[in-house]
Amino acid sequence: MKKNVIFIVFTILIISSIGLSQGVEQNTVTDQTDIQASITEFTHTVLAEYATTTWCPNCPYASEALYELYSTEDLSFLYVTLISDVNQNARDRSWYGYFNIVIPSVYFDGGVDFFIGNAGSAHATADVYRDIINEMGSRTDVKDIDIETAVSWNGNAKMTIDVTVENNENSLYLGFLKTYVTEIESRWNDYSGNPYHYGFLDFALNQPILLRPYQTKTITVQWDGAMDHGGLSFEDISQDNIVVQSAVFHWMPHLTKGYDEIPQYTQRYLGFYLDQATISIPE
């Protein structure tokens, strides 16, 4: 098992070292066809990771679509906004995690599916996202994993974060645990001048996790916004504007073809598929 983990990390490091040029914004449509319109029972909570920049003129429709879906519709999904031009932590996740070269890009469930660009309006873009979320929610290849996050606000931008992961299967589970600290209303604005939502600040946890059959494990971390976070500090965060989202991704990598409309910007990334996600507010 140790050799497998070393191989995965080595593979990621090799691919991450490949230089990728900054691309152009382009509207594309996912290859999904005949997507079921409504899934009432999801197998898990879907996670969308939205890669963007403050200078991206095609991104406001994506921002608006995700926020409206999350705020107004009964869909079992979460999303994190990765604003890569102002936050190195977000850049590391979006560019080196998904080799993002075209924005806006939204990756669902760790890259099982994606949508790049926008559909011409916020409403049309939301329709696309809704269909993909419903499709992801019906995935049957997810492992039976439960995850809970509890956050205690300690004042002065400090939090105690407890993440509990439970393996409900009769087999060993190896995955990656990521806990995202996000601002409900981001300190950064999109190209239209409106604040992003669920803007990623930094990971509280970002590590492999190994669980024996039916094992439950709790990991506790002290997160201090005033400390250095990739060259940034967040000593000004407020309790009522913070949410913490945790996700577990299976260790098996899936080499995926992403954007391919322009040959020189053809995208490949390793998808690590999501098994479960959760959200918590500081108390």
TORLUMKOL-80128 format. One record per residue (C-alpha): residue in one letter; x, y, z. Coordinates in steps of 0.5 Angstrom, whole numbers, plus 2048, in hexadecimal, padded with zeros to 3 digits. Layout:
N
{aa:A&u:X&v:Y&w:Z}
...
END
This chain:
283
{aa:M&u:800&v:800&w:800}
{aa:K&u:806&v:805&w:802}
{aa:K&u:809&v:803&w:7FB}
{aa:N&u:802&v:805&w:7F8}
{aa:V&u:802&v:80C&w:7FB}
{aa:I&u:809&v:80E&w:7F9}
{aa:F&u:807&v:80C&w:7F2}
{aa:I&u:801&v:810&w:7F2}
{aa:V&u:805&v:816&w:7F5}
{aa:F&u:80B&v:815&w:7F0}
{aa:T&u:806&v:815&w:7EA}
{aa:I&u:803&v:81C&w:7EC}
{aa:L&u:809&v:81F&w:7ED}
{aa:I&u:80B&v:81D&w:7E6}
{aa:I&u:805&v:81F&w:7E3}
{aa:S&u:805&v:826&w:7E7}
{aa:S&u:80C&v:828&w:7E5}
{aa:I&u:809&v:828&w:7DE}
{aa:G&u:809&v:830&w:7DC}
{aa:L&u:802&v:832&w:7DA}
{aa:S&u:801&v:838&w:7D6}
{aa:Q&u:7FB&v:83D&w:7D8}
{aa:G&u:7F6&v:83C&w:7D3}
{aa:V&u:7F0&v:840&w:7D1}
{aa:E&u:7E8&v:840&w:7D3}
{aa:Q&u:7E4&v:83C&w:7CE}
{aa:N&u:7DD&v:839&w:7CF}
{aa:T&u:7DD&v:831&w:7CE}
{aa:V&u:7D7&v:82C&w:7D0}
{aa:T&u:7D8&v:826&w:7D4}
{aa:D&u:7D8&v:81F&w:7D0}
{aa:Q&u:7D2&v:81D&w:7D5}
{aa:T&u:7CC&v:81B&w:7D1}
{aa:D&u:7C5&v:819&w:7D3}
{aa:I&u:7C6&v:81C&w:7DA}
{aa:Q&u:7C0&v:81A&w:7DF}
{aa:A&u:7BD&v:820&w:7E1}
{aa:S&u:7BC&v:81F&w:7E8}
{aa:I&u:7BF&v:81A&w:7ED}
{aa:T&u:7BB&v:81A&w:7F4}
{aa:E&u:7C0&v:815&w:7F7}
{aa:F&u:7C7&v:817&w:7F7}
{aa:T&u:7CC&v:811&w:7F9}
{aa:H&u:7D1&v:817&w:7FC}
{aa:T&u:7D2&v:81E&w:7FC}
{aa:V&u:7D4&v:821&w:7F6}
{aa:L&u:7DA&v:826&w:7F6}
{aa:A&u:7DC&v:82B&w:7F1}
{aa:E&u:7E2&v:82E&w:7F0}
{aa:Y&u:7E2&v:835&w:7EC}
{aa:A&u:7E9&v:837&w:7E9}
{aa:T&u:7E9&v:83F&w:7E8}
{aa:T&u:7EC&v:845&w:7E8}
{aa:T&u:7EA&v:84D&w:7EA}
{aa:W&u:7EC&v:84F&w:7E3}
{aa:C&u:7E8&v:84A&w:7DF}
{aa:P&u:7E2&v:84D&w:7DB}
{aa:N&u:7DF&v:846&w:7D9}
{aa:C&u:7DF&v:844&w:7E1}
{aa:P&u:7D9&v:849&w:7E4}
{aa:Y&u:7D4&v:844&w:7E1}
{aa:A&u:7D7&v:83E&w:7E4}
{aa:S&u:7D7&v:842&w:7EB}
{aa:E&u:7D0&v:844&w:7EA}
{aa:A&u:7CE&v:83D&w:7E8}
{aa:L&u:7D1&v:839&w:7ED}
{aa:Y&u:7CF&v:83E&w:7F3}
{aa:E&u:7C8&v:83E&w:7F1}
{aa:L&u:7C7&v:836&w:7F0}
{aa:Y&u:7CA&v:836&w:7F7}
{aa:S&u:7C6&v:83B&w:7FA}
{aa:T&u:7BF&v:83A&w:7F7}
{aa:E&u:7BF&v:832&w:7F5}
{aa:D&u:7BE&v:82C&w:7F9}
{aa:L&u:7C4&v:828&w:7F6}
{aa:S&u:7C9&v:824&w:7FA}
{aa:F&u:7CF&v:828&w:7F8}
{aa:L&u:7D5&v:82C&w:7FB}
{aa:Y&u:7DA&v:831&w:7F7}
{aa:V&u:7E0&v:834&w:7F8}
{aa:T&u:7E3&v:83A&w:7F4}
{aa:L&u:7EA&v:83A&w:7F3}
{aa:I&u:7ED&v:841&w:7F1}
{aa:S&u:7F4&v:83F&w:7EE}
{aa:D&u:7F6&v:846&w:7EC}
{aa:V&u:7F6&v:849&w:7F3}
{aa:N&u:7F7&v:843&w:7F8}
{aa:Q&u:7FD&v:83E&w:7F6}
{aa:N&u:7F9&v:838&w:7FA}
{aa:A&u:7F3&v:839&w:7F5}
{aa:R&u:7F8&v:839&w:7F0}
{aa:D&u:7FC&v:833&w:7F2}
{aa:R&u:7F5&v:82F&w:7F3}
{aa:S&u:7F2&v:831&w:7EC}
{aa:W&u:7F8&v:831&w:7E8}
{aa:Y&u:7FC&v:82C&w:7EB}
{aa:G&u:7F6&v:828&w:7ED}
{aa:Y&u:7F2&v:828&w:7E6}
{aa:F&u:7F8&v:82B&w:7E2}
{aa:N&u:7F3&v:831&w:7E0}
{aa:I&u:7F5&v:835&w:7DA}
{aa:V&u:7EE&v:838&w:7D8}
{aa:I&u:7E9&v:83B&w:7DD}
{aa:P&u:7E4&v:83B&w:7DF}
{aa:S&u:7E4&v:834&w:7E1}
{aa:V&u:7E0&v:830&w:7E6}
{aa:Y&u:7E2&v:829&w:7E8}
{aa:F&u:7DD&v:824&w:7EB}
{aa:D&u:7DE&v:81F&w:7F0}
{aa:G&u:7E6&v:81F&w:7EF}
{aa:G&u:7E6&v:820&w:7E7}
{aa:V&u:7E1&v:81A&w:7E6}
{aa:D&u:7DD&v:81F&w:7E1}
{aa:F&u:7DF&v:827&w:7E0}
{aa:F&u:7DC&v:82D&w:7DC}
{aa:I&u:7E1&v:832&w:7D9}
{aa:G&u:7DE&v:839&w:7D7}
{aa:N&u:7D7&v:83B&w:7D8}
{aa:A&u:7D1&v:83A&w:7D4}
{aa:G&u:7CF&v:841&w:7D2}
{aa:S&u:7CC&v:843&w:7D8}
{aa:A&u:7CB&v:842&w:7DF}
{aa:H&u:7C5&v:83E&w:7DF}
{aa:A&u:7C7&v:83A&w:7D9}
{aa:T&u:7CD&v:838&w:7DD}
{aa:A&u:7C9&v:836&w:7E3}
{aa:D&u:7C5&v:832&w:7DF}
{aa:V&u:7CC&v:82E&w:7DD}
{aa:Y&u:7CF&v:82E&w:7E4}
{aa:R&u:7C8&v:82B&w:7E6}
{aa:D&u:7C8&v:825&w:7E1}
{aa:I&u:7CF&v:824&w:7E3}
{aa:I&u:7CE&v:824&w:7EA}
{aa:N&u:7C8&v:81F&w:7EA}
{aa:E&u:7CC&v:81B&w:7E6}
{aa:M&u:7D2&v:81B&w:7EB}
{aa:G&u:7CD&v:81A&w:7F0}
{aa:S&u:7CA&v:813&w:7ED}
{aa:R&u:7D1&v:810&w:7ED}
{aa:T&u:7D2&v:809&w:7EF}
{aa:D&u:7D9&v:808&w:7EF}
{aa:V&u:7DA&v:80C&w:7F6}
{aa:K&u:7DD&v:809&w:7FC}
{aa:D&u:7D8&v:808&w:802}
{aa:I&u:7DC&v:80E&w:806}
{aa:D&u:7D9&v:812&w:80B}
{aa:I&u:7DC&v:819&w:80D}
{aa:E&u:7DB&v:81E&w:812}
{aa:T&u:7DE&v:825&w:814}
{aa:A&u:7DD&v:829&w:81A}
{aa:V&u:7E0&v:830&w:81B}
{aa:S&u:7E1&v:833&w:822}
{aa:W&u:7E3&v:83B&w:821}
{aa:N&u:7E8&v:83D&w:826}
{aa:G&u:7E8&v:844&w:824}
{aa:N&u:7EE&v:848&w:821}
{aa:A&u:7ED&v:845&w:81A}
{aa:K&u:7EF&v:83E&w:81E}
{aa:M&u:7EB&v:838&w:81D}
{aa:T&u:7EB&v:830&w:820}
{aa:I&u:7E9&v:82C&w:81A}
{aa:D&u:7E7&v:825&w:81B}
{aa:V&u:7E6&v:820&w:815}
{aa:T&u:7E3&v:819&w:816}
{aa:V&u:7E3&v:814&w:811}
{aa:E&u:7E0&v:80D&w:811}
{aa:N&u:7E1&v:807&w:80C}
{aa:N&u:7DA&v:803&w:80C}
{aa:E&u:7DD&v:7FE&w:807}
{aa:N&u:7E0&v:7F7&w:809}
{aa:S&u:7E7&v:7F9&w:805}
{aa:L&u:7ED&v:7FE&w:806}
{aa:Y&u:7EC&v:805&w:804}
{aa:L&u:7F1&v:80A&w:801}
{aa:G&u:7F0&v:811&w:7FF}
{aa:F&u:7F1&v:818&w:800}
{aa:L&u:7EE&v:81C&w:805}
{aa:K&u:7ED&v:824&w:803}
{aa:T&u:7EA&v:829&w:808}
{aa:Y&u:7E9&v:830&w:805}
{aa:V&u:7E8&v:836&w:809}
{aa:T&u:7E4&v:83B&w:805}
{aa:E&u:7E1&v:842&w:805}
{aa:I&u:7D9&v:842&w:804}
{aa:E&u:7DA&v:849&w:801}
{aa:S&u:7E1&v:849&w:7FE}
{aa:R&u:7E6&v:84F&w:7FF}
{aa:W&u:7E7&v:84E&w:7F8}
{aa:N&u:7E3&v:851&w:7F2}
{aa:D&u:7E1&v:84E&w:7EB}
{aa:Y&u:7E2&v:852&w:7E5}
{aa:S&u:7DB&v:855&w:7E6}
{aa:G&u:7DD&v:858&w:7ED}
{aa:N&u:7D9&v:853&w:7F1}
{aa:P&u:7DC&v:84F&w:7F6}
{aa:Y&u:7DD&v:848&w:7F5}
{aa:H&u:7DA&v:843&w:7FA}
{aa:Y&u:7DD&v:83D&w:7FE}
{aa:G&u:7E4&v:840&w:7FC}
{aa:F&u:7E9&v:83B&w:7FE}
{aa:L&u:7EF&v:83D&w:803}
{aa:D&u:7F3&v:837&w:804}
{aa:F&u:7F2&v:830&w:806}
{aa:A&u:7F2&v:82E&w:80D}
{aa:L&u:7F3&v:827&w:80C}
{aa:N&u:7F6&v:824&w:805}
{aa:Q&u:7F9&v:81D&w:806}
{aa:P&u:7F8&v:816&w:805}
{aa:I&u:7F3&v:812&w:809}
{aa:L&u:7F3&v:80A&w:80A}
{aa:L&u:7EE&v:807&w:80E}
{aa:R&u:7ED&v:800&w:80F}
{aa:P&u:7E6&v:7FC&w:80E}
{aa:Y&u:7E1&v:800&w:812}
{aa:Q&u:7E6&v:804&w:816}
{aa:T&u:7E4&v:80B&w:818}
{aa:K&u:7EA&v:810&w:818}
{aa:T&u:7E9&v:818&w:81B}
{aa:I&u:7EF&v:81D&w:819}
{aa:T&u:7EF&v:823&w:81D}
{aa:V&u:7F3&v:829&w:81B}
{aa:Q&u:7F4&v:830&w:81D}
{aa:W&u:7F3&v:836&w:818}
{aa:D&u:7F6&v:83D&w:819}
{aa:G&u:7F4&v:842&w:813}
{aa:A&u:7F9&v:846&w:816}
{aa:M&u:7FF&v:842&w:814}
{aa:D&u:802&v:841&w:80D}
{aa:H&u:7FE&v:83E&w:808}
{aa:G&u:802&v:83E&w:801}
{aa:G&u:804&v:845&w:802}
{aa:L&u:7FD&v:847&w:805}
{aa:S&u:7FA&v:848&w:80C}
{aa:F&u:7F3&v:848&w:80D}
{aa:E&u:7F3&v:84C&w:814}
{aa:D&u:7ED&v:850&w:812}
{aa:I&u:7E8&v:84A&w:811}
{aa:S&u:7E1&v:84A&w:815}
{aa:Q&u:7DE&v:844&w:818}
{aa:D&u:7D7&v:845&w:815}
{aa:N&u:7DB&v:846&w:80E}
{aa:I&u:7DE&v:83F&w:80E}
{aa:V&u:7DC&v:838&w:80C}
{aa:V&u:7E1&v:832&w:80C}
{aa:Q&u:7E0&v:82C&w:807}
{aa:S&u:7E3&v:825&w:807}
{aa:A&u:7E3&v:820&w:802}
{aa:V&u:7E6&v:819&w:801}
{aa:F&u:7E9&v:817&w:7FA}
{aa:H&u:7EB&v:810&w:7F8}
{aa:W&u:7F2&v:80F&w:7F7}
{aa:M&u:7F1&v:80C&w:7F0}
{aa:P&u:7F3&v:811&w:7EB}
{aa:H&u:7EF&v:811&w:7E4}
{aa:L&u:7F3&v:815&w:7DE}
{aa:T&u:7EE&v:819&w:7DB}
{aa:K&u:7ED&v:81D&w:7D5}
{aa:G&u:7EB&v:824&w:7D7}
{aa:Y&u:7EB&v:82A&w:7D2}
{aa:D&u:7ED&v:829&w:7CB}
{aa:E&u:7E9&v:82E&w:7C6}
{aa:I&u:7F0&v:831&w:7C5}
{aa:P&u:7F6&v:82C&w:7C4}
{aa:Q&u:7FB&v:830&w:7C7}
{aa:Y&u:7F7&v:830&w:7CD}
{aa:T&u:7F5&v:829&w:7CE}
{aa:Q&u:7F4&v:827&w:7D5}
{aa:R&u:7F5&v:821&w:7D9}
{aa:Y&u:7F5&v:820&w:7E0}
{aa:L&u:7F4&v:81B&w:7E5}
{aa:G&u:7ED&v:81A&w:7E8}
{aa:F&u:7ED&v:817&w:7EF}
{aa:Y&u:7E6&v:816&w:7F0}
{aa:L&u:7E2&v:818&w:7F6}
{aa:D&u:7DE&v:814&w:7FB}
{aa:Q&u:7DB&v:818&w:800}
{aa:A&u:7DB&v:820&w:802}
{aa:T&u:7D8&v:824&w:808}
{aa:I&u:7D8&v:82B&w:80A}
{aa:S&u:7D8&v:82E&w:811}
{aa:I&u:7D8&v:835&w:814}
{aa:P&u:7DC&v:838&w:81A}
{aa:E&u:7D8&v:837&w:821}
END
